[in-house]
Amino acid sequence: MSLSRHFTEALRVAGAGLGLTVALAVNTAAQQGIAQACPAGEARVATLGYAELECSNCTLYRPDDDAGGQRWEFSSEPKIGGIKPSGPAAGKLRDGDVIAAIDGHLITTREGGRRFSQLEIGRSVTLTVRRGGREIDVTVTPSAKCERGGRAIGARAPRTGRAP
């Protein structure tokens, strides 16, 4: 095979590989919801992929100095529930996990609440959770979801009594 033909073949193979890489990147972005567009009246927000955040003393508020965001304050550690099977936490977090820290900051501190409030789509966070009497670190990469403005995101009062 001539040198120029060998070079041409190498470029073709490299180009095919690049095309595959681009296709995989686009597919991964779509799976993570990065390229997702939202309907009118809804905004793209980061989600860890759970349905419930149970805490006995937590507050979700919109601070006066931050018109664009909501903030969490935790006086107690929240419990996660309703892990979505196709969400970013699937296979990582479990129903009943208690969040103790985020990126090394206790969730009950101002910085822990701020970090939990400002999750970024596609940017991993490390959650320290209590599970079965142990603390473990779990890395989760938030994906995007569409949400109507002003909605409290999964906070609810703790359950009392027996389930029906």
Buried (B, 14 or more C-beta within 10 A) or exposed (E): EEEEEEEEEEEEEEEEEEEEEEEEEEEEBEEBBBEBEBEEEBEBBBBBBBEBBBBEEBEBEEEEEEEEEBBBBBEBBBBBBEBBEEBBBEEBBBEBBBBBBBBEBBBBBEEBBBBBBBBEBBEEBEBBBBEEEEEEEBEBBBBBBBBEEEEEBBBEEEEEEEEE
